[in-house]
Amino acid sequence: MQNYFDFSGYDWDAWSTFLQDHWLVLVIALVVLLFIIRVVKTFVKWALVLVIVVGIVAYSGYTLDDVKSIGTQAIDSLKQEAVSAMAGEVEKATFTSNSDGSFTVKTENLELSGVPGSGEVSVKFHGKSVGTMKIDSTIQALIDQAKANGKA
């Protein structure tokens, strides 16, 4: 199984110390969350869950920017996996011109969709969207090779 998340820059000692020092607060928060999820059945439930999670993150000393950066690192790692997959699947890539002027390039694990001249493509890796990427030399080479392979 491939690892899509790189937490090498993550301070596990800080989290370990935090968990040891504040385990009681976390257990109480978990019990409250489970109670809310089981009992409250409206939008209020998810608002309360969000407030508690944000409270725990704030209480831990990490900022929301820190949490966002972890998510950004995970997405960047997944995008890098997609780019690596491009190199191995370029011979089997197919190019399709869509009726709306857009194009689609498909390989076994990857799908790129874009509009000529836009400078970016939407990327799906293993059927899941990983966002958009700027068309760099690697992506342009995949598009060109897919065109050379023939249209689907």
PyRosetta script that sets phi, psi and omega in degrees:
from pyrosetta import init, pose_from_sequence

init()
pose = pose_from_sequence("MQNYFDFSGYDWDAWSTFLQDHWLVLVIALVVLLFIIRVVKTFVKWALVLVIVVGIVAYSGYTLDDVKSIGTQAIDSLKQEAVSAMAGEVEKATFTSNSDGSFTVKTENLELSGVPGSGEVSVKFHGKSVGTMKIDSTIQALIDQAKANGKA")
pose.set_psi(1, 135.5)
pose.set_omega(1, -177.9)
pose.set_phi(2, -83.3)
pose.set_psi(2, 147.7)
pose.set_omega(2, 178.7)
pose.set_phi(3, -96.8)
pose.set_psi(3, 112.1)
pose.set_omega(3, -178.1)
pose.set_phi(4, -91.5)
pose.set_psi(4, -7.5)
pose.set_omega(4, -176.5)
pose.set_phi(5, -117.9)
pose.set_psi(5, 125.1)
pose.set_omega(5, 179.6)
pose.set_phi(6, -109.2)
pose.set_psi(6, 105.7)
pose.set_omega(6, 179.8)
pose.set_phi(7, -105.9)
pose.set_psi(7, 28.7)
pose.set_omega(7, -176.4)
pose.set_phi(8, -64.1)
pose.set_psi(8, -27.9)
pose.set_omega(8, 179.5)
pose.set_phi(9, -92.1)
pose.set_psi(9, 9.4)
pose.set_omega(9, -175.0)
pose.set_phi(10, -88.6)
pose.set_psi(10, 136.1)
pose.set_omega(10, -176.5)
pose.set_phi(11, -89.2)
pose.set_psi(11, 89.6)
pose.set_omega(11, -177.9)
pose.set_phi(12, -69.3)
pose.set_psi(12, -29.9)
pose.set_omega(12, 179.1)
pose.set_phi(13, -64.2)
pose.set_psi(13, -39.0)
pose.set_omega(13, 179.0)
pose.set_phi(14, -63.3)
pose.set_psi(14, -43.5)
pose.set_omega(14, 179.1)
pose.set_phi(15, -66.7)
pose.set_psi(15, -39.5)
pose.set_omega(15, 179.9)
pose.set_phi(16, -62.4)
pose.set_psi(16, -45.3)
pose.set_omega(16, 178.2)
pose.set_phi(17, -63.3)
pose.set_psi(17, -43.1)
pose.set_omega(17, 178.9)
pose.set_phi(18, -60.5)
pose.set_psi(18, -45.8)
pose.set_omega(18, -179.5)
pose.set_phi(19, -63.1)
pose.set_psi(19, -39.7)
pose.set_omega(19, 179.0)
pose.set_phi(20, -67.4)
pose.set_psi(20, -38.8)
pose.set_omega(20, -177.3)
pose.set_phi(21, -78.2)
pose.set_psi(21, -29.1)
pose.set_omega(21, -171.5)
pose.set_phi(22, -126.7)
pose.set_psi(22, 31.8)
pose.set_omega(22, -176.0)
pose.set_phi(23, -63.2)
pose.set_psi(23, -34.6)
pose.set_omega(23, -177.9)
pose.set_phi(24, -65.9)
pose.set_psi(24, -42.9)
pose.set_omega(24, 178.2)
pose.set_phi(25, -62.5)
pose.set_psi(25, -41.6)
pose.set_omega(25, -179.3)
pose.set_phi(26, -67.0)
pose.set_psi(26, -39.4)
pose.set_omega(26, 178.1)
pose.set_phi(27, -64.7)
pose.set_psi(27, -44.0)
pose.set_omega(27, 178.2)
pose.set_phi(28, -62.2)
pose.set_psi(28, -43.2)
pose.set_omega(28, 178.5)
pose.set_phi(29, -62.1)
pose.set_psi(29, -40.8)
pose.set_omega(29, 178.8)
pose.set_phi(30, -64.2)
pose.set_psi(30, -43.5)
pose.set_omega(30, 178.4)
pose.set_phi(31, -62.7)
pose.set_psi(31, -42.9)
pose.set_omega(31, 178.2)
pose.set_phi(32, -63.4)
pose.set_psi(32, -43.4)
pose.set_omega(32, 178.0)
pose.set_phi(33, -60.3)
pose.set_psi(33, -46.5)
pose.set_omega(33, 179.7)
pose.set_phi(34, -62.8)
pose.set_psi(34, -39.8)
pose.set_omega(34, 177.5)
pose.set_phi(35, -62.7)
pose.set_psi(35, -45.8)
pose.set_omega(35, -179.4)
pose.set_phi(36, -62.5)
pose.set_psi(36, -44.6)
pose.set_omega(36, -177.8)
pose.set_phi(37, -64.2)
pose.set_psi(37, -37.8)
pose.set_omega(37, -179.5)
pose.set_phi(38, -75.8)
pose.set_psi(38, -37.5)
pose.set_omega(38, -170.4)
pose.set_phi(39, -95.1)
pose.set_psi(39, -49.0)
pose.set_omega(39, -175.2)
pose.set_phi(40, -83.1)
pose.set_psi(40, 130.4)
pose.set_omega(40, -173.8)
pose.set_phi(41, -121.3)
pose.set_psi(41, 31.5)
pose.set_omega(41, -178.1)
pose.set_phi(42, -130.5)
pose.set_psi(42, -172.1)
pose.set_omega(42, 176.8)
pose.set_phi(43, -59.6)
pose.set_psi(43, -30.9)
pose.set_omega(43, -179.9)
pose.set_phi(44, -57.9)
pose.set_psi(44, -35.0)
pose.set_omega(44, 179.9)
pose.set_phi(45, -56.4)
pose.set_psi(45, -50.2)
pose.set_omega(45, -175.9)
pose.set_phi(46, -72.6)
pose.set_psi(46, -29.3)
pose.set_omega(46, 174.8)
pose.set_phi(47, -65.5)
pose.set_psi(47, -43.2)
pose.set_omega(47, 177.8)
pose.set_phi(48, -65.1)
pose.set_psi(48, -41.4)
pose.set_omega(48, 177.5)
pose.set_phi(49, -60.2)
pose.set_psi(49, -45.0)
pose.set_omega(49, 179.6)
pose.set_phi(50, -61.6)
pose.set_psi(50, -43.5)
pose.set_omega(50, 179.2)
pose.set_phi(51, -61.2)
pose.set_psi(51, -43.0)
pose.set_omega(51, -179.3)
pose.set_phi(52, -66.8)
pose.set_psi(52, -44.0)
pose.set_omega(52, 179.7)
pose.set_phi(53, -63.6)
pose.set_psi(53, -44.4)
pose.set_omega(53, 178.1)
pose.set_phi(54, -63.3)
pose.set_psi(54, -38.4)
pose.set_omega(54, 177.4)
pose.set_phi(55, -62.0)
pose.set_psi(55, -42.1)
pose.set_omega(55, 179.0)
pose.set_phi(56, -66.2)
pose.set_psi(56, -41.6)
pose.set_omega(56, 178.8)
pose.set_phi(57, -62.7)
pose.set_psi(57, -44.1)
pose.set_omega(57, 179.3)
pose.set_phi(58, -65.1)
pose.set_psi(58, -40.5)
pose.set_omega(58, -179.7)
pose.set_phi(59, -65.1)
pose.set_psi(59, -31.1)
pose.set_omega(59, -178.1)
pose.set_phi(60, -73.3)
pose.set_psi(60, -14.6)
pose.set_omega(60, 179.8)
pose.set_phi(61, 96.9)
pose.set_psi(61, -8.2)
pose.set_omega(61, 176.6)
pose.set_phi(62, -86.2)
pose.set_psi(62, 144.0)
pose.set_omega(62, 177.7)
pose.set_phi(63, -91.4)
pose.set_psi(63, 166.1)
pose.set_omega(63, 177.0)
pose.set_phi(64, -64.0)
pose.set_psi(64, -28.4)
pose.set_omega(64, 175.6)
pose.set_phi(65, -63.8)
pose.set_psi(65, -36.6)
pose.set_omega(65, 176.6)
pose.set_phi(66, -63.7)
pose.set_psi(66, -44.3)
pose.set_omega(66, 179.9)
pose.set_phi(67, -65.0)
pose.set_psi(67, -41.1)
pose.set_omega(67, 177.9)
pose.set_phi(68, -63.4)
pose.set_psi(68, -38.4)
pose.set_omega(68, -178.8)
pose.set_phi(69, -65.6)
pose.set_psi(69, -33.8)
pose.set_omega(69, 175.9)
pose.set_phi(70, -63.8)
pose.set_psi(70, -43.9)
pose.set_omega(70, 177.5)
pose.set_phi(71, -63.1)
pose.set_psi(71, -40.6)
pose.set_omega(71, 178.9)
pose.set_phi(72, -64.2)
pose.set_psi(72, -40.7)
pose.set_omega(72, 178.0)
pose.set_phi(73, -62.4)
pose.set_psi(73, -40.2)
pose.set_omega(73, -179.9)
pose.set_phi(74, -65.3)
pose.set_psi(74, -43.4)
pose.set_omega(74, 179.9)
pose.set_phi(75, -66.4)
pose.set_psi(75, -42.5)
pose.set_omega(75, 178.0)
pose.set_phi(76, -61.5)
pose.set_psi(76, -38.6)
pose.set_omega(76, 177.6)
pose.set_phi(77, -63.8)
pose.set_psi(77, -41.9)
pose.set_omega(77, 178.5)
pose.set_phi(78, -66.0)
pose.set_psi(78, -39.5)
pose.set_omega(78, 176.8)
pose.set_phi(79, -63.6)
pose.set_psi(79, -38.8)
pose.set_omega(79, 178.2)
pose.set_phi(80, -64.6)
pose.set_psi(80, -38.8)
pose.set_omega(80, 175.8)
pose.set_phi(81, -60.6)
pose.set_psi(81, -41.7)
pose.set_omega(81, 179.9)
pose.set_phi(82, -63.0)
pose.set_psi(82, -43.3)
pose.set_omega(82, 178.8)
pose.set_phi(83, -63.3)
pose.set_psi(83, -40.6)
pose.set_omega(83, 178.0)
pose.set_phi(84, -63.8)
pose.set_psi(84, -37.5)
pose.set_omega(84, 178.9)
pose.set_phi(85, -65.7)
pose.set_psi(85, -31.9)
pose.set_omega(85, 179.5)
pose.set_phi(86, -58.0)
pose.set_psi(86, -44.4)
pose.set_omega(86, -175.8)
pose.set_phi(87, -61.9)
pose.set_psi(87, -36.8)
pose.set_omega(87, -177.6)
pose.set_phi(88, -82.3)
pose.set_psi(88, -13.8)
pose.set_omega(88, -173.8)
pose.set_phi(89, -117.7)
pose.set_psi(89, 11.6)
pose.set_omega(89, -173.0)
pose.set_phi(90, -63.6)
pose.set_psi(90, -31.7)
pose.set_omega(90, -178.2)
pose.set_phi(91, -69.9)
pose.set_psi(91, -24.4)
pose.set_omega(91, -177.8)
pose.set_phi(92, -101.1)
pose.set_psi(92, 6.7)
pose.set_omega(92, -177.1)
pose.set_phi(93, -69.7)
pose.set_psi(93, 140.3)
pose.set_omega(93, 175.9)
pose.set_phi(94, -119.0)
pose.set_psi(94, 146.6)
pose.set_omega(94, -178.3)
pose.set_phi(95, -115.3)
pose.set_psi(95, 132.5)
pose.set_omega(95, 178.6)
pose.set_phi(96, -128.8)
pose.set_psi(96, 126.9)
pose.set_omega(96, 172.3)
pose.set_phi(97, -90.7)
pose.set_psi(97, 122.2)
pose.set_omega(97, -178.8)
pose.set_phi(98, -86.8)
pose.set_psi(98, 159.8)
pose.set_omega(98, -176.1)
pose.set_phi(99, -65.8)
pose.set_psi(99, -23.2)
pose.set_omega(99, -179.7)
pose.set_phi(100, -86.8)
pose.set_psi(100, 6.3)
pose.set_omega(100, 179.2)
pose.set_phi(101, 94.9)
pose.set_psi(101, -10.2)
pose.set_omega(101, 178.6)
pose.set_phi(102, -82.2)
pose.set_psi(102, 174.9)
pose.set_omega(102, 178.2)
pose.set_phi(103, -134.3)
pose.set_psi(103, 160.4)
pose.set_omega(103, 176.6)
pose.set_phi(104, -136.4)
pose.set_psi(104, 131.0)
pose.set_omega(104, 174.6)
pose.set_phi(105, -114.7)
pose.set_psi(105, 126.2)
pose.set_omega(105, -179.0)
pose.set_phi(106, -123.5)
pose.set_psi(106, 140.5)
pose.set_omega(106, 169.1)
pose.set_phi(107, -127.0)
pose.set_psi(107, -173.7)
pose.set_omega(107, -178.8)
pose.set_phi(108, -59.4)
pose.set_psi(108, -41.2)
pose.set_omega(108, -175.2)
pose.set_phi(109, -114.7)
pose.set_psi(109, -4.7)
pose.set_omega(109, -168.5)
pose.set_phi(110, -133.1)
pose.set_psi(110, 144.8)
pose.set_omega(110, 174.1)
pose.set_phi(111, -138.7)
pose.set_psi(111, 125.6)
pose.set_omega(111, 177.0)
pose.set_phi(112, -113.0)
pose.set_psi(112, 134.3)
pose.set_omega(112, 176.8)
pose.set_phi(113, -130.6)
pose.set_psi(113, 136.8)
pose.set_omega(113, -179.8)
pose.set_phi(114, -164.8)
pose.set_psi(114, 178.3)
pose.set_omega(114, 177.3)
pose.set_phi(115, -116.1)
pose.set_psi(115, 130.0)
pose.set_omega(115, -179.6)
pose.set_phi(116, -54.8)
pose.set_psi(116, 133.7)
pose.set_omega(116, 178.4)
pose.set_phi(117, 87.0)
pose.set_psi(117, -5.2)
pose.set_omega(117, -177.7)
pose.set_phi(118, -78.1)
pose.set_psi(118, -25.0)
pose.set_omega(118, 178.6)
pose.set_phi(119, 85.7)
pose.set_psi(119, 0.4)
pose.set_omega(119, 176.8)
pose.set_phi(120, -149.4)
pose.set_psi(120, 160.7)
pose.set_omega(120, 179.7)
pose.set_phi(121, -132.7)
pose.set_psi(121, 151.6)
pose.set_omega(121, 171.4)
pose.set_phi(122, -85.7)
pose.set_psi(122, 136.8)
pose.set_omega(122, -173.9)
pose.set_phi(123, -118.4)
pose.set_psi(123, 130.8)
pose.set_omega(123, 170.2)
pose.set_phi(124, -118.9)
pose.set_psi(124, 130.4)
pose.set_omega(124, -179.9)
pose.set_phi(125, -122.3)
pose.set_psi(125, 122.3)
pose.set_omega(125, -175.1)
pose.set_phi(126, 55.4)
pose.set_psi(126, 36.9)
pose.set_omega(126, 177.3)
pose.set_phi(127, 80.8)
pose.set_psi(127, -0.9)
pose.set_omega(127, -178.6)
pose.set_phi(128, -113.0)
pose.set_psi(128, 134.3)
pose.set_omega(128, -179.8)
pose.set_phi(129, -68.9)
pose.set_psi(129, 132.1)
pose.set_omega(129, 176.2)
pose.set_phi(130, -115.0)
pose.set_psi(130, 11.8)
pose.set_omega(130, 176.4)
pose.set_phi(131, 101.5)
pose.set_psi(131, -158.6)
pose.set_omega(131, -179.7)
pose.set_phi(132, -110.8)
pose.set_psi(132, 154.2)
pose.set_omega(132, 178.4)
pose.set_phi(133, -134.7)
pose.set_psi(133, 145.6)
pose.set_omega(133, 173.4)
pose.set_phi(134, -68.5)
pose.set_psi(134, 144.0)
pose.set_omega(134, 178.1)
pose.set_phi(135, -77.2)
pose.set_psi(135, 107.4)
pose.set_omega(135, 176.8)
pose.set_phi(136, -104.0)
pose.set_psi(136, -170.5)
pose.set_omega(136, -176.1)
pose.set_phi(137, -64.8)
pose.set_psi(137, -35.1)
pose.set_omega(137, 179.9)
pose.set_phi(138, -66.7)
pose.set_psi(138, -46.8)
pose.set_omega(138, -179.5)
pose.set_phi(139, -67.3)
pose.set_psi(139, -41.1)
pose.set_omega(139, 178.8)
pose.set_phi(140, -62.7)
pose.set_psi(140, -38.3)
pose.set_omega(140, 178.2)
pose.set_phi(141, -63.9)
pose.set_psi(141, -39.9)
pose.set_omega(141, 177.4)
pose.set_phi(142, -63.5)
pose.set_psi(142, -43.4)
pose.set_omega(142, 179.0)
pose.set_phi(143, -62.4)
pose.set_psi(143, -47.6)
pose.set_omega(143, -179.7)
pose.set_phi(144, -61.8)
pose.set_psi(144, -42.8)
pose.set_omega(144, 179.2)
pose.set_phi(145, -65.7)
pose.set_psi(145, -39.6)
pose.set_omega(145, 177.9)
pose.set_phi(146, -62.3)
pose.set_psi(146, -39.4)
pose.set_omega(146, 176.3)
pose.set_phi(147, -63.3)
pose.set_psi(147, -41.9)
pose.set_omega(147, -179.2)
pose.set_phi(148, -67.8)
pose.set_psi(148, -31.0)
pose.set_omega(148, 179.4)
pose.set_phi(149, -68.9)
pose.set_psi(149, -19.2)
pose.set_omega(149, -178.0)
pose.set_phi(150, 108.6)
pose.set_psi(150, 157.1)
pose.set_omega(150, -177.7)
pose.set_phi(151, -83.6)
pose.set_psi(151, 149.8)
pose.set_omega(151, 179.5)
pose.set_phi(152, -75.6)
pose.dump_pdb("model.pdb")
